[in-house]
């Protein structure tokens, strides 16, 4: 009989834990941490503002994902080799950027930071493909939870702890340390379990891309399926799009209150939700999990409507943040597991990158729409509408019930 500890900490899941950390580490180093470094170096506000453009590779990574499906390395396996290659590139780039002076080499650092985000997005492509292929179907929910946990821990280290380090040892040594952490992550990557990778039959990269898209397009009711993926977390993303502004300016909480209650509680709640969601997915079918978690996610948005009605209330704010993020963690684990099940093992990198890009469309473009709603209907109605707008995704799911159950059955076989 397999022990529960062995189920939760087998080699496959431990590998996903390490790879999730490696994926999260570079993120803050080209966003909030780099912004802090530029600010300390008295770089112009205009230059600091352009740093937001560094996130573009994360949004458009699906464009070069077919490279990871077509080109392979026979010794280590396609997925592990690409992960190691991108990690090594990140080690070098972080080491080089640590030696630069923001005030004197602003443009050069910006270009190098863009390369870092490109390598980081490429690592994400390969890690997601590896995760999809190495995990057993019943482990995918836990795998998603482990990835989110490790990713967020890495962001805390490179985005929060790195600032403390810089205050004591300077920015150069801080970036050297981050480069060293990335170097250390290559060791467990090398020893991670291998996966059986079916050959891609295409004769060239162009054909690989077309075959990956054609294979996905052949899914039953594909338009409805893509609409479901796009709208499943739409209401959740809408509710969270202006949450910091709501807590600070809408209700008048202090930075300390928001930092302690929102940032810390949301981190704990999201991890707990993802982990419990992963455990439940080992017992439930994916349709039931998506439906129940989706409804819970919708209802959790109403806690913010209640908070907006009551006004500034620290305990209610903490409870609301915990419930919303816990339910969001549940639904995220289910959605990631479902997207993994949709991927053809020959085109995992291409298809998962495309599906995850579609799933994130709401988060990218909701800001202006959310601001317009708040200005016209107020915070209470805004959060009620975020509850209502969760249900198109749930409706699409109910229409896809047979396809979801059949896909899960085919994957399990």
N, C-alpha and C positions, 0 to 999 in steps of 0.2 A: 504493500500500500504506500502511495506517494504521500509524504508529509506535507502539511500546509506551507511550511517554510520553504520546502523544495519547490512547491508550486509558485510561490511568490518571488523566490530568489534563484531561479534556475539560470543557467549560463546565458540563455537568450535574453531574458529580461534584464539581467545585470549589464549585458552589452548595451541594451537600449538606454539604460540609466546613464552610462558613461557617454554615449553618443549624444544624448539629450543635453548633457552638460557642455560638451564640445560645441554643439550647435548654438547654445545660448551665449557663450562667452564673448564672441566678437561683437554681438549686437550693440551693447551700450558703449563699447569702445569707439564706435564711429557715430554715436548719437549723443546721449546726455553727458558721457564722460569727456568726449572730445570737445563738446560745447563748453564744459567747465574749464578745460585746459586752455581753450582759445580765450575765454573770458578772463582768466587769470593772467594771460599774456597780453591783455589789452588789444586784442584783434578787433577790428571794426565790427559793429553790429550787423552791417550788411553782409560781411563774410560769414559771420556766425549764423545768420538767417539762411544762407544757402546750404548749410550742413543738412537741412531737412531733405534736400534732394538726394543725399547719399542713400536713402532707403529705396530708391527706384529699383535696383536689382532684385530686391525681395519681392516686389510686385510683379516683375516681368520675367522671373526665373524660368517659367514654363517655356520661354522662347528657345532656350538652349538645353533644356532637359533632354531632348532626344539624343544629344551627344553622349549622355551617360548610358543610354540604352544601346547605342550603336557601337561605340568604341569600348573595348574591353582589354583586360590584362590577364593572361592565362594563369600566371603563378598564384596570385592572391585571390582571384575572383574579381569580377567587374565592380561590384559594389564596394567592397573593402578597399580595392585599389584606388578608386576615385575618392573615397573618403580620406584615405591617407595622403593622396596627392594634394587635395585642397587644404588639409590640415597643415601639411608642410609649407604650402604657399602662405598660409596665415601666420605661421611661426616666423617666416622670413620677413613678411610685410610688417608685422608688429615690432619685430626687432629693429627694422630700418626706421620706422616712424618714431621710435623711442629716441633716436639720435638727432631728431630735427628740432628746429626752433620755430614755433608757430608765428612769432612776430616777423621773422625774416623769410620763412619758407611757407607762407600760408597756402599759396596755390599748389605747390608741390605736395604738401601734406593732404590737401583736399583730393588731389588726384590719387594719391596712395590710399587714402581712406576709401575712395570709390572702388579701388581694386580689392580692398579688404572686404567690402560688402559684396562684391561680385564673388570672391572666393567663399565667403560665408554662405551666400545664397546657393552656390553650387554644392557646398557641403550639405546644406539642408536637403537639396534634391536627392543626393546619394543616400543620406541617412534615412530619409523617408522611404526610399525604395528598398533599402536594406531591411528596415523595420517591417515593411509590408511582407517581404519575402521570408524573413527568418522566423517570424512569430507564427504559432499555430492559430487558427481562427478564434479559438476560445480565449487566447491570450491578448488579442488586439486591444480590447478595452483597457486592460492593465498596462499594456505597452504605451497607449496614448497617455494614461495617467502618469507613468514613469517619465515619459518624455517631457510633459508639462512641468512636473516637479523639478527635474534636473535642469531644464531650461531656465526656470525662474530662479533657482538657486544660483546658477551661473550669472544671470543678469544682476542679481543682488551683489555678487562678488565684483563683477566688472563695472557695475553702475553705482553701487553704494559704497562697498568696502574700498574700492579703488580710490574714491575721493578722500577717504580717511588716510589711506596709504600715501597719496600724493601730498597730503598736508604734512606728513612726517618725513618721507624719504624723497619727495619730489616726483614730478611727472615722468621723467625718463626712467627712473628705477621702477616706477609703477608699471609702465608699459613693458619694460623688460620682464617683470614678474608675470604679466599676462601672457607674454610670448612663451615663457617657460611653462606655464600651466597648459597652454595649447600643445607644447612639445610633449609634456607628460601624458596627455590624453592619447597620443599616437600609440603608446605601448599597449593599452587595453584594446585599442582598435585593431592592432595587428593580431592579437590573440583572440579576437571575437570569433564566435562560431561562423563557419562558412555556410553558404547557401547554395542550393542547386539552381543554377541560372540557365534557363533554356536559351538556346541560340536564337538570335534575331535573324530571320531569313532574308531580310532586305539586302540588296546589293550595294546600297549607298545610304548616306545620311538622309537625303531627301526622301527616299523611299521609306526609311524607318519612321520619319515624322508622319508621312501620309498613312502608313499602316497603323501607327498608334492611334491617330485620329479616326481612321476608318473603323478600327476595332471597337473603339469607344462609341462611335456613332451607330453601330449595329446593335447596341443594347436595346431591349424592348422599351418603348415609350421614353426614348432618351431625352426629348425636350422636356417632358414632365419631370424626369429625374434630375436634370440640370436645374430646373426651376426650384425643385425641392432643396437641393444643396445650396442654392443661392439665398433662399428665403428662410431656411430652417432657423438660423440664428439672427435673422434680420431685426426682430423686435428687441432681442437681447442687446445687440450691437447699438441699436438706436438709444436704448435706455442708458447705456454706459458712455455714449459719445460725448456728453457734456457733464458727466457726473462730478468732476472736480469743480467746474464752474458752479454747479448747483449747490454743492456743499459749502463752498467758500463765499460766493456772492449771493446765491439764492437764499441760503439759510443763515449765513454769517458765522460759520464755524471758523476757528483759527487754523493756521497752517499746522500747528502741533497736533491739534485734534484730528485733522484730516490725515496727517502723516501717520499717526499712531493707530487710529481706528480704521481708516479706509485702507491705507497701503498694507499695513500688517494683517488686519483681519481679512481683507480680500485675498491676500496671498495664502493664508491658512485655509480659508474656505474653498478657494479654487482647487487647491491640492487635495483637500479632504473629499470634495465632490468628485474629482476625477478618479481618485483611488477607489472610493466606494462604488462609483459607476463602473469601473473596471471589474470589480469583484462581482457586481450584479450581472454584468454581461457574460460572466462565466456560467450563469444559470439561466438567464433569460435569452429568448431569441432577439435578434437585432431590431425587428419591427416593434415589438413590445417595449423595448428599451427606448427607442427613438420617440415613440408616442408618449409614454409616461413621462420621460425626462423633458420632452418638448412642452407638455402641458405644465409641468412643474416650473420650467423656465419662464413660461408666460405669466403664471400666477405670481412668481417672485417679483416681477416688475411692479406689481400693485403695492408692494411694501414701500417703494419710493413715492408712490402717489399718496399713501398714508402719511409718510414723513413730510411731504410737501404741504399737506393739509394741517398737520399738527404744528409744524414749524421746528425751530431749533430745539432738538432733544437728543442729547448725546447717546443715551442708551438705545433709543429707537433707531438712531442712525447706525449704530454698531450692529444691531440685530438685522436691520434691513440690508446692510452691506454683506453680512455673513450669508443670509438666506439667498440673496441674488447671486452671489459668486459661487456658492455651493451648488445651486441648481445649474448655473452656467457650466461648472466643472462636470456635472453629470452629463449634460447634453453634448459637451465637447468630446468626451470620451466615446459616446455613442456615435457621433457623426464621424470622427476619425476612424473608428472601427469599420463603419459602413463604407467610407471612401476606400479604405484598404481592400475591402472585399470586392470592390468594383474593378480593381486593376488586374489586367492580364499580366502574368509574370514576365512575358517577353517585353512589355513596354511599361513596367512599373514606374520608372522615373518620369517618363513623359506624362502618363495619365494621372498620377497622383499630383504632380506639380500643377497640371491644368485644373484638376478638381479642387485643389486647395486654393488656387487663385480665384476660381468662381465663388467659393465659399467665403472668401475675404472681401469680395466686391462691396458688400454693405459697409464694412468698417472703413473702407477707403473713401467712399463718397458720401457718407451720412452726415458729416459735420455741418455743412451749409444748410442742409435740409432740416436738421435738428434745431439749429439756431433760428431758422425761419418759423418753425412750429412754436418754439418757446416764446418768441416775440409776439406771436399772434394769439396763442391760446393759453399761455401760462404753464407753469411747471406741473400742476396737478393734471390738467388735461393732456399734457405731453406724455406723462408716464402712463396714463390710461390708454392713450393711443399706442404706446409701445407695447402694452399688453395685447391690444386688438391686433396689431400688426405681426404678432407671433403666429397667428392662426392660418394665414395663407400657406406657410410652410407645413403646418400640421395637416391642413386640407390636402395638399399635394401628397403628403405621406400616406394618408388613408386611401387615396386613389391609386397609390403604387403598392398597396399591401401585398398583392400576389407576386409582383416582381421582386420586392424586397425579400420575401420569404423564400422564393425560388432561388434567388441569387445566393442567399446564405446557405441553403441546402447544397447547391452546386459547389460552393467554396469549401464546405466541410468535407465533401467527398474528394 
